[in-house]
């Protein structure tokens, strides 16, 4: 199944978008092995940095592109379809087409790869006036 941004944005909730993207991977499973230098060269390239900025603007820096879920820390650009060393060597469309990329937080990125909802950041409790200890409710 090829995942696309066009299909992803049809899902209105964060949970539905996560379900569409999760991979159910295995912790420690290697993607590139000894070819890891290929993806590091690509991710440090001017081409990737420019593309990354375009995706952040498109998604307003929001986790899975959901308004109101702004990413406070580092923003990761996730390939919705896992890429391979071959994709990098052959400059596959999957590598650089915005249609296959989305903004995610570190926690969401890991949850997608490991298929573990427990890694996701839950929504914060709503604050009210004079509410000094919301965690004690």
Secondary structure by P-SEA (a helix, b strand, c coil): cccccccccccccaaaaaaaccccccccccccccaaaaaaaaaacaaaaaaaaaaaaaacccccccccccccccccccccccccaaaaaaccccccccccbbbbcaaaaaaaaaccccccccccccccccccccccc
